């Protein structure tokens, strides 16, 4: 079920994948270069409802408007804040999540909005080839239980580059920034996505 939500950044959209007896809502935003059809977001929406988690796939206003380029981080935060009442409406604890730029939004706004936890998929720790431009502060300042799911070959930050902190970290073997794996890898694409979904299911169970 898709629901359009008006925000100060424009019209956003939430696509709900509802659990029969939900204990949480997992709200997940997309990255700056793609939408909610990303392979990891689709996998989570398919798997988590059977584990008592309603998944809300969030499309930022720029994406709904058909624009090709994401706006500045502050504008992304405005859109996410405007969506929050719709995400909280079911009356369940909300886990804020996102992939790449969406993970940064979730980290920056988690405490302010009352998220119970943050799921950071492919957190862009730094621009490719620019480790000195670290965004670790956003992750470390989330202020709520946080899980990072990161591809072993992510050019935006490999798992071993992440700083020590309170967050958990699931490594997706051979995965790139979109959790894609090379054809020659000893794990296939389905196995890589199962690492993602299994890790998230286990972590959410620990929040109960």
Buried (B, 14 or more C-beta within 10 A) or exposed (E): EEEEBEBEBBBBBBBBBEBEEBBBBBBBBBBBBBBBEBBBBBBBBEBBBEBBBBBBBBBBBBBBEEEEEBBEBEBBBBBBBBBBEBBBEBEBBBBBBBBBBBBBBBBBBBBEBEBBBBBBBBBBBBBEEEEEEBBBEBBBEBEBBBBBBBBBBBEBBBBEBBEEBEBBBBBBBBBBBBBBBEEEBEBEBEBBBBBBBEBBBEBBEEBE
